[in-house]
Amino acid sequence: MTSRLIFSAALVAAMVQSATAQQAVNPPAVAPAPPATALGQGIEVLATPYVWLPWVSSTVRPYNTAISSASTTTDPGTIYDHVTWVPFTGSAEFRDGPYGVLLDYLHVPLKTGVSTRNILFSGATAGLTEDVGTAMFLYRPFVQPDQYVDVGLGVRAWGIAGNIALNRGLLPAFTVSTGLAWADPLIGARYHRELGNGFSATAYGDVGGFGAGAHIDWQVVATIDYTVNSWIELHGGFRSLNFNYGGARADFSANMYGPILSATFRFY
């Protein structure tokens, strides 16, 4: 009996020693930790100043059919020749994983002289200031290493103010001011595709208004992008921004379209 106990103990000790040695050579596999969710990993900020050189085509259609419609088209050179103060054109995007907020703002003040033939007034000055602000909340439902898609909901606010200042002549000087302001709900989408060698392409579009503000309000932007390094990206392309708005006495339409150049600075 004693010899059997000694033999059994020796056998168990040998098995334990063999298992321990086997674990030292081939340690048990450890299940990999689940990937961390992208949400909450820190806010990414993308600041994008840009230069836009648009043609502006505008049309006024009076509700009174006895009055004919009027249309005009202004080229980029004429627009920037009449800028009176420093314009601002830029956008910013704040991202946290698949969620983002895109902000865009455009402020352009214009002024030009008006001839009065020095009959009742000794000249006049006309001014026009346009402010357009867009806020879009984005969600990224599709993403791969070389492409992604964003969809979003947002709003675009328009402010157009005009004035004419008549200089003193036979009549005293006076100023007349007027303006329009409204906001449009928007739906939008963006597609980005990597092309290789630092190049990529991006297409963005939104549409809105739906009678809540303008009859229709829409925009398209298409660019070819080049990544300089991890925090600078350059863009060149085309932008078109448009609306049709019903005023108290007439319909107003504006189509702004032309080349756009920009640079995106990325911050973490």
Secondary structure, DSSP 8 states (H G I E B T S, - for coil): -HHHHHHHHHHHHHHHHHHHHHHHHS-----------STTS--EEEEEEEEE--EEEEEEEESSTTS--EEEEE-HHHHHHTB-S--EEEEEEEEETTEEEEEEEEEEEEEEEE--TTSSSS-EEEEEEEEEEEEEEEEEEEEETTEEEEEEEEEEEEEEEEEEEE--SSS--EEEEEEEEEEEEEEEEEEEEEEETTEEEEEEEEEEETTSSSSEEEEEEEEEEEEEETTEEEEEEEEEEEEEEE-SSEEEEEEEEEEEEEEEEEE-
